[in-house]
Amino acid sequence: MGAGKTTLIRYLLGRLDKDLSIGLVSNATIDTGRLLQWVCSAYGLEFAGKDDVALSNAFIDFAIQEYASGRRVVLIVDEAQNLGRARLEELRVLSNINVDKHLLVQIVLVGQPELRDMMRMPQLRQFAQRIGADYHIGRLDEDETLNYVRHRLRVAGSPRLDIFRTAALKLVHASSQGIPRLVNQLCDTALVYGYADQRERIDAELMQEVIRDRMAGIFREGTYPRNNRE
């Protein structure tokens, strides 16, 4: 969706307490190897040549050792909707690891809206009942979009925050529907167009051109117009 969930994960990883043992699984899908291999790899555990029983025992031993050392094991799974129902059920089993009624593994699922739909399936009811907190990152409203762009300009070190006229940013919000990734793409492209035209500010007219070009397929993700646009 491009709402910034992966960026949020990276932000959190740099600020979590040292008493947490964090593992991140970010590329696993239904067809990419066994889930336990990904989990063990996330914590630097040896997994090559081991069957699922050995992998499970290795991870359980690791979780117990971390607990004994005063550290909590947290497993973050990004794009969790790609795992499919069966692998999500495997994660539920991992969440059952405990010592003296203390659960040793905390699992954080991050994914697209499809993940929420999957967790509502009857087959995953037991897993859904274990969820202690959930949050949906919605789209930015118009004011949030304007503030978001100006914040990015500030972070980038821009000496002025009014490079984009308000009317241009309103067009960005309407076209992107408040999805940050699309906001970034439109604004980045507009800056290139503005540089090519030697504009001091991005106005609504220029932004309309950017949006029109994108809708026409002239500008695609990963390419940029030349300075001497024709």
N, C-alpha and C positions, 0 to 999 in steps of 0.2 A: 504493500500500500504506500510506503514511503512516508509514514507518519513519524519516523525517527526512533523506532523501538531499539534498533541495533545500536544507534548512537547513544541512547540512554543506557544500554547495557555496558558499553565501554566507559561511560561516565561513572557508573556505579562501581565497576571493577577497580577503578583507580582510587576509590574512596571507602571501600569496605574495611571493616576491622581486621587486624592481623590474626585474630583468633578464629577466623573463618578459613577453611580449606576449600577454595573455589575451583570448580571444573566447568569448562564451557564446551558444549557440543553445538556446533553451528552449521554443519553441512550434512548431517545425517538425513537420509531419506529411506523410503521403503526398500530401495534397490541397492543401497551402498553398504554392504557388509553387515555384520551382526551388531546389534545395538550395544551389547556388552563390550565389544572391542572399542567402540567410540567412547564409552564411559571410562573404561580403563585408560585409554589414551589421554583423555582430558586431565587425568591426574598423574600422568607420567608413569603409569603402571605397565609392566610388560604384558603384552597380549598375543604376540606372534606365536602361532602353533598351538594355542590353548583352545580347548573346547569350552562350551558355555558353562559347564560345571566348574571347571578350573577358573574361568574368568569371574564367575559369580563369587567363588570362595576368595579369590584374590581381592576383589572389591570389598567384600564383607570384612576381611581381615584388615584392610586399609582403613575402613570406616571405624572399626573398633579401636585401632591404634590411635587414630586422630582423636577419638572421644577420650581415650585414656590420657592423651596429652593436653586435653583441655581445648581442643579445637572442634568446631562444628563443620561438618561436610555439607557443602551447598553445591548442587548440580544445576547449572543453568542450561536450558535447551532452547536455542534460538530457531526460529522457523519450525516450531514443533508440529505445525499442521502437516508437514511433509512426512512425518513418521508413520502416519496411518494408525488405524485403531489397534492393531495387534501390538505394535511397538509402544504405544501409549500404555497399554495394559502391562507391558514389561516394566515400564517406569513405575507403575503403581506397585508392582511387586518389590522393586528396589526401595520404595518409600517405606516398606514394612520392616526394614532392618532396625532392630532395637536391642538394647541392653537394659535389663531391669526396668522395662516399660518406658525407657527413654528412646525416642526415635533418633537414629543417628544420621539420617540423610534428609536434607530439606531440598525439595525440587522446585525450581522456578521455570515455568513454561512461558515462552514468549512466542507469539505467532500472529498470523493474519486473522481476520475475522472468522475464517473457516475453522480455526481451532475452537473457537467458542461454540460453533455449531456441532463440532465433533464431540465436545465434552457433554453436550446435551443428549447424545445418543444413549438409549437404554443400556447398551453393552458397556458403556463407560460410567455408569451411574456410581459404582463404588469409588472410582477415581474422583469423580466430580464432588462426591460427598467429603473427600479429604481436603479439598481446596479451602484454605483458611482465608485467603484474600484474593480478589481479582480486580483488575482495572482495565478499562478500554480507553486507549488514546484516540480521542476524536479529532476531527478536522478543525483547523483554525477558523475562527470567525473573521470578519473583515478587520476589526481593530487589532486582533492578534496577528493577522498577516502583516499589517503595516508595522507593528512593533517588532515583529520577527525580522523583517528585512532591515529595519534600522539597527536592530541589535547586531545582526551579522556585519553590517557596515562598521559598527563601532568596534567589534571584535577584530575585524580585519585591519583596523587602524586608519580608517578613512577620516580625513580632516573635516569632512562635512557629512551630515546624515540626511541631507535633503537632495541627494543626487536623483532620487526617484520622486517625481511629483506625486502628490496624493492621488490624483486621478489615474495615474499610471498604475499605482499599487492597487487601486480598487479594481482595475481591469485584471491584474494578476490574480487577485483573490477570486474574481468571478470565473476566470478561465481554469484555474487550478483547483477550484472548489476547496481551497484551504489545505491541500495536501502539501506539506513542506518540501518534499522532493521536487514536485512540479513547480512550486514557487521558486526554488533554487534555480531550476533549469531556465525558467522564463527570465528571471532577473540576470543570470549570468549571460544569457544570449543577448539581452537588451544592452548590457554593458559593452559587449563586443560590437553590436550595431552602433551604439552611441560613440564608441571610440572611432569606428570607421567613418562616421559622419562628423566627427569632431564636435560632438554635442557636450555642453557643460552639464546638462541635466537630461534625464529620461522623462519625456512627456507622454501623454496618452496616445498621441499620434504614432510615435515610435513603438510604443508597446503594442498597439494594435497591429502594426506591421509584423512584429515578432510573433504574435499569436496567430496571425493569418498564415505566416510562413510555416509555422509548426503544424497547423491544421492541414495545410496543403501538402505536408510531407517533404518540403524543401529542406528544412532543418531537422535532422534526426539526432537522437542521443549519441554522443561520442564524436560529433563533427561540429565544426564551427565555420561560419561564413567568412570569406576573405575580407580583408580590409577594403578592397576596391570592389564592393558589391555592385553588381550590375542589375 
